[in-house]
């Protein structure tokens, strides 16, 4: 495990770049990680998904899967791939400060 400074805050991360303590997360960190993941601007729809993932992840103890996000947050799979290209569940989990979703390679 390594620590890293993101948006001026020291956070703990694993070898794959996922935060290991979701309580260290804030919106400024999300914006910076999103930029690193190729998402220049987070729209209201991005935030709807991020907020859902944070709530769901903190209550269940694990990042939600793509299927859970699409069925529970009301965002289609196609829209998820548009918002978070190339692995949306993994990418939104990283931006949301959660661990890697189960079933993601």
N, CA, C and O of each residue as an XYZ file, in Angstrom:
420
protein
N       0.831     -1.184      0.000
C       0.000      0.000      0.000
C       0.876      1.248      0.000
O       1.957      1.277      0.587
N       0.383      2.253     -0.662
C       1.150      3.498     -0.761
C       0.251      4.669     -0.404
O      -0.975      4.584     -0.469
N       0.887      5.750     -0.030
C       0.100      6.959      0.182
C       0.448      7.923     -0.935
O       1.529      7.871     -1.520
N      -0.497      8.801     -1.210
C      -0.346      9.722     -2.327
C      -1.096     11.006     -2.008
O      -2.108     10.983     -1.307
N      -0.607     12.108     -2.517
C      -1.304     13.372     -2.328
C      -2.178     13.632     -3.547
O      -1.691     13.693     -4.676
N      -3.473     13.783     -3.305
C      -4.441     14.094     -4.355
C      -5.233     15.301     -3.881
O      -5.771     15.298     -2.773
N      -5.306     16.319     -4.703
C      -6.044     17.549     -4.373
C      -5.601     18.098     -3.014
O      -6.419     18.585     -2.233
N      -4.300     18.012     -2.745
C      -3.749     18.562     -1.517
C      -3.961     17.738     -0.270
O      -3.631     18.189      0.826
N      -4.510     16.528     -0.409
C      -4.780     15.676      0.754
C      -4.046     14.348      0.603
O      -4.053     13.743     -0.468
N      -3.418     13.906      1.677
C      -2.709     12.628      1.687
C      -3.727     11.499      1.847
O      -4.497     11.494      2.807
N      -3.737     10.533      0.907
C      -4.673      9.413      0.959
C      -3.917      8.100      0.775
O      -2.852      8.066      0.158
N      -4.476      7.027      1.315
C      -3.903      5.685      1.183
C      -4.512      5.022     -0.049
O      -5.722      5.079     -0.264
N      -3.651      4.391     -0.857
C      -4.106      3.732     -2.074
C      -3.464      2.354     -2.170
O      -2.378      2.117     -1.641
N      -4.167      1.443     -2.864
C      -3.575      0.127     -3.101
C      -2.770      0.161     -4.398
O      -2.649      1.206     -5.037
N      -2.223     -0.988     -4.776
C      -1.357     -1.065     -5.959
C      -2.093     -0.764     -7.267
O      -1.465     -0.398     -8.260
N      -3.425     -0.917     -7.272
C      -4.207     -0.656     -8.484
C      -4.739      0.778     -8.543
O      -5.430      1.143     -9.494
N      -4.422      1.592     -7.530
C      -4.840      2.985     -7.552
C      -6.195      3.255     -6.927
O      -6.751      4.339     -7.106
N      -6.741      2.285     -6.193
C      -8.005      2.481     -5.490
C      -7.715      2.964     -4.075
O      -6.798      2.468     -3.421
N      -8.493      3.925     -3.605
C      -8.348      4.390     -2.226
C      -8.720      3.249     -1.285
O      -9.651      2.493     -1.561
N      -8.000      3.126     -0.186
C      -8.273      2.042      0.751
C      -9.122      2.501      1.942
O      -9.637      1.669      2.688
N      -9.271      3.805      2.123
C     -10.117      4.334      3.189
C     -11.102      5.330      2.584
O     -10.732      6.470      2.303
N     -12.360      4.909      2.380
C     -13.341      5.794      1.746
C     -13.610      7.074      2.535
O     -14.143      8.040      1.990
N     -13.242      7.083      3.815
C     -13.452      8.282      4.629
C     -12.454      9.392      4.305
O     -12.653     10.537      4.711
N     -11.391      9.068      3.585
C     -10.421     10.088      3.174
C     -10.889     10.853      1.927
O     -10.317     11.886      1.581
N     -11.909     10.353      1.270
C     -12.424     10.891      0.010
C     -13.115     12.242      0.199
O     -13.725     12.499      1.237
N     -13.011     13.097     -0.815
C     -13.852     14.296     -0.906
C     -14.066     14.614     -2.385
O     -13.466     13.984     -3.257
N     -14.917     15.588     -2.655
C     -15.269     15.885     -4.054
C     -14.082     16.403     -4.859
O     -14.005     16.156     -6.062
N     -13.165     17.109     -4.225
C     -11.984     17.600     -4.939
C     -11.109     16.430     -5.385
O     -10.546     16.446     -6.480
N     -11.003     15.419     -4.530
C     -10.255     14.215     -4.887
C     -10.938     13.530     -6.066
O     -10.267     13.078     -6.993
N     -12.263     13.451     -6.036
C     -13.012     12.824     -7.128
C     -12.727     13.524     -8.453
O     -12.517     12.864     -9.470
N     -12.718     14.846     -8.445
C     -12.469     15.613     -9.659
C     -11.079     15.308    -10.209
O     -10.912     15.124    -11.415
N     -10.085     15.253     -9.327
C      -8.716     14.992     -9.771
C      -8.557     13.572    -10.300
O      -7.904     13.363    -11.323
N      -9.147     12.592     -9.615
C      -9.062     11.205    -10.097
C      -9.789     11.079    -11.433
O      -9.311     10.388    -12.334
N     -10.932     11.734    -11.569
C     -11.677     11.696    -12.834
C     -10.808     12.220    -13.978
O     -10.777     11.627    -15.056
N     -10.108     13.323    -13.747
C      -9.215     13.864    -14.784
C      -8.146     12.854    -15.166
O      -7.839     12.674    -16.345
N      -7.578     12.191    -14.153
C      -6.557     11.171    -14.415
C      -7.137     10.007    -15.214
O      -6.425      9.357    -15.980
N      -8.427      9.748    -15.034
C      -9.102      8.655    -15.744
C      -9.657      9.095    -17.095
O     -10.353      8.330    -17.762
N      -9.349     10.329    -17.501
C      -9.761     10.812    -18.817
C     -11.111     11.497    -18.866
O     -11.651     11.724    -19.949
N     -11.668     11.834    -17.703
C     -12.956     12.528    -17.652
C     -12.673     13.959    -17.201
O     -12.433     14.215    -16.021
N     -12.704     14.885    -18.159
C     -12.300     16.269    -17.878
C     -13.288     17.001    -16.975
O     -12.880     17.745    -16.083
N     -14.574     16.797    -17.197
C     -15.597     17.501    -16.425
C     -16.638     16.525    -15.903
O     -17.164     15.704    -16.654
N     -16.931     16.619    -14.614
C     -17.979     15.787    -14.021
C     -19.296     16.547    -14.087
O     -19.441     17.619    -13.499
N     -20.257     15.974    -14.814
C     -21.577     16.583    -14.974
C     -22.483     16.192    -13.805
O     -22.095     15.407    -12.940
N     -23.689     16.748    -13.794
C     -24.666     16.372    -12.760
C     -24.969     14.873    -12.813
O     -25.177     14.244    -11.776
N     -24.993     14.308    -14.012
C     -25.253     12.867    -14.131
C     -24.084     12.057    -13.574
O     -24.298     11.038    -12.918
N     -22.854     12.496    -13.829
C     -21.700     11.837    -13.207
C     -21.869     11.842    -11.690
O     -21.692     10.813    -11.037
N     -22.213     13.004    -11.133
C     -22.349     13.127     -9.671
C     -23.490     12.269     -9.141
O     -23.405     11.747     -8.030
N     -24.562     12.118     -9.927
C     -25.664     11.250     -9.501
C     -25.145      9.822     -9.312
O     -25.466      9.163     -8.323
N     -24.349      9.356    -10.260
C     -23.787      8.007    -10.182
C     -22.775      7.910     -9.036
O     -22.802      6.952     -8.263
N     -21.887      8.896     -8.928
C     -20.875      8.900     -7.863
C     -21.551      8.907     -6.498
O     -21.174      8.137     -5.615
N     -22.549      9.772     -6.319
C     -23.253      9.840     -5.033
C     -23.946      8.524     -4.710
O     -23.923      8.073     -3.565
N     -24.572      7.897     -5.729
C     -25.206      6.597     -5.503
C     -24.158      5.574     -5.055
O     -24.362      4.846     -4.084
N     -23.041      5.533     -5.772
C     -21.986      4.561     -5.453
C     -21.445      4.776     -4.049
O     -21.217      3.815     -3.315
N     -21.240      6.028     -3.674
C     -20.743      6.324     -2.327
C     -21.731      5.821     -1.276
O     -21.342      5.139     -0.329
N     -22.997      6.157     -1.445
C     -24.018      5.730     -0.477
C     -24.092      4.210     -0.399
O     -24.053      3.628      0.685
N     -24.197      3.581     -1.561
C     -24.333      2.132     -1.623
C     -23.082      1.449     -1.086
O     -23.170      0.494     -0.314
N     -21.922      1.940     -1.495
C     -20.659      1.342     -1.069
C     -20.418      1.472      0.417
O     -19.940      0.533      1.053
N     -20.746      2.629      0.981
C     -20.526      2.821      2.413
C     -21.499      1.994      3.244
O     -21.147      1.529      4.328
N     -22.723      1.807      2.744
C     -23.679      1.018      3.520
C     -23.431     -0.485      3.385
O     -23.677     -1.233      4.331
N     -22.947     -0.938      2.224
C     -22.727     -2.378      2.026
C     -21.293     -2.805      2.322
O     -21.032     -3.986      2.551
N     -20.373     -1.859      2.320
C     -18.981     -2.189      2.568
C     -18.209     -2.577      1.320
O     -17.040     -2.954      1.405
N     -18.855     -2.489      0.154
C     -18.155     -2.809     -1.096
C     -18.726     -1.964     -2.233
O     -19.876     -1.527     -2.186
N     -17.909     -1.747     -3.241
C     -18.327     -0.947     -4.390
C     -19.428     -1.683     -5.157
O     -19.352     -2.899     -5.327
N     -20.448     -0.958     -5.621
C     -21.516     -1.618     -6.372
C     -21.042     -2.075     -7.749
O     -20.166     -1.462     -8.359
N     -21.636     -3.157     -8.216
C     -21.343     -3.665     -9.558
C     -22.076     -2.810    -10.589
O     -22.959     -2.026    -10.241
N     -21.704     -2.969    -11.855
C     -22.377     -2.234    -12.929
C     -23.871     -2.554    -12.935
O     -24.695     -1.653    -13.088
N     -24.219     -3.808    -12.773
C     -25.636     -4.205    -12.764
C     -26.388     -3.500    -11.628
O     -27.502     -3.016    -11.826
N     -25.793     -3.445    -10.475
C     -26.447     -2.779     -9.339
C     -26.630     -1.283     -9.616
O     -27.682     -0.718     -9.318
N     -25.616     -0.656    -10.180
C     -25.723      0.776    -10.496
C     -26.850      1.008    -11.493
O     -27.668      1.909    -11.311
N     -26.894      0.189    -12.557
C     -27.910      0.426    -13.590
C     -29.320      0.140    -13.088
O     -30.262      0.837    -13.467
N     -29.480     -0.873    -12.242
C     -30.834     -1.181    -11.757
C     -31.277     -0.261    -10.625
O     -32.455      0.083    -10.532
N     -30.347      0.135     -9.770
C     -30.724      0.932     -8.593
C     -30.647      2.443     -8.810
O     -31.424      3.184     -8.208
N     -29.732      2.915     -9.653
C     -29.564      4.364     -9.848
C     -30.314      4.885    -11.064
O     -30.381      6.093    -11.289
N     -30.881      3.969    -11.849
C     -31.674      4.397    -13.002
C     -30.839      4.938    -14.156
O     -31.298      5.800    -14.905
N     -29.630      4.443    -14.301
C     -28.749      4.850    -15.399
C     -28.555      3.620    -16.276
O     -28.226      2.548    -15.768
N     -28.751      3.757    -17.579
C     -28.609      2.604    -18.467
C     -27.140      2.212    -18.614
O     -26.241      3.017    -18.375
N     -26.920      0.972    -19.008
C     -25.563      0.487    -19.232
C     -24.882      1.322    -20.310
O     -23.712      1.683    -20.180
N     -25.615      1.622    -21.369
C     -25.057      2.436    -22.453
C     -24.615      3.803    -21.924
O     -23.538      4.285    -22.273
N     -25.437      4.420    -21.090
C     -25.095      5.727    -20.530
C     -23.880      5.622    -19.597
O     -23.044      6.525    -19.558
N     -23.789      4.520    -18.850
C     -22.632      4.320    -17.967
C     -21.341      4.274    -18.779
O     -20.330      4.851    -18.377
N     -21.375      3.584    -19.926
C     -20.186      3.504    -20.770
C     -19.867      4.854    -21.411
O     -18.707      5.137    -21.711
N     -20.884      5.687    -21.623
C     -20.659      7.035    -22.145
C     -20.045      7.917    -21.058
O     -19.100      8.662    -21.317
N     -20.585      7.830    -19.840
C     -20.101      8.651    -18.727
C     -18.715      8.222    -18.257
O     -17.849      9.061    -18.005
N     -18.512      6.907    -18.140
C     -17.269      6.346    -17.601
C     -16.737      5.301    -18.580
O     -16.879      4.102    -18.338
N     -16.122      5.746    -19.692
C     -15.687      4.815    -20.742
C     -14.662      3.789    -20.259
O     -13.903      4.025    -19.319
N     -14.672      2.639    -20.943
C     -13.684      1.577    -20.712
C     -13.684      1.069    -19.276
O     -12.722      1.280    -18.537
N     -14.736      0.416    -18.892
C     -14.821     -0.153    -17.544
C     -15.517      0.762    -16.566
O     -14.897      1.219    -15.606
N     -16.796      1.046    -16.783
C     -17.490      2.046    -15.964
C     -17.582      1.730    -14.477
O     -17.414      2.633    -13.658
N     -17.841      0.488    -14.100
C     -17.988      0.183    -12.669
C     -16.657      0.383    -11.949
O     -16.610      0.943    -10.853
N     -15.590     -0.075    -12.569
C     -14.255      0.065    -11.994
C     -13.865      1.540    -11.914
O     -13.332      1.996    -10.902
N     -14.136      2.279    -12.987
C     -13.754      3.689    -13.046
C     -14.543      4.524    -12.040
O     -13.965      5.369    -11.356
N     -15.855      4.302    -11.940
C     -16.657      5.085    -10.996
C     -16.311      4.711     -9.556
O     -16.369      5.563     -8.669
N     -15.956      3.460     -9.313
C     -15.539      3.065     -7.957
C     -14.271      3.804     -7.563
O     -14.146      4.275     -6.432
N     -13.335      3.905     -8.490
C     -12.074      4.606     -8.222
C     -12.351      6.085     -7.944
O     -11.821      6.647     -6.986
N     -13.173      6.707     -8.773
C     -13.504      8.132     -8.603
C     -14.279      8.360     -7.312
O     -14.150      9.411     -6.684
N     -15.083      7.381     -6.916
C     -15.906      7.493     -5.711
C     -15.140      7.187     -4.424
O     -15.695      7.298     -3.331
N     -13.879      6.805     -4.550
C     -13.069      6.520     -3.367
C     -13.361      5.173     -2.742
O     -13.110      4.957     -1.556
N     -13.901      4.255     -3.560
C     -14.248      2.918     -3.068
C     -13.257      1.913     -3.617
O     -12.456      2.233     -4.495
N     -13.312      0.702     -3.099
C     -12.451     -0.364     -3.607
C     -12.934     -0.860     -4.956
O     -13.978     -0.437     -5.456
N     -12.168     -1.751     -5.530
C     -12.504     -2.342     -6.820
C     -13.759     -3.210     -6.675
O     -13.845     -4.028     -5.759
N     -14.734     -3.032     -7.579
C     -15.961     -3.837     -7.485
C     -15.667     -5.329     -7.691
O     -14.762     -5.694     -8.441
N     -16.430     -6.167     -7.028
C     -16.282     -7.606     -7.189
C     -16.610     -7.980     -8.635
O     -17.543     -7.438     -9.227
N     -15.850     -8.892     -9.186
C     -16.110     -9.347    -10.553
C     -15.383     -8.535    -11.602
O     -15.403     -8.912    -12.774
N     -14.744     -7.442    -11.237
C     -13.981     -6.640    -12.207
C     -12.594     -7.242    -12.345
O     -11.969     -7.637    -11.361
N     -12.130     -7.303    -13.570
C     -10.809     -7.856    -13.843
C      -9.740     -6.817    -13.616
O      -8.556     -7.100    -13.797
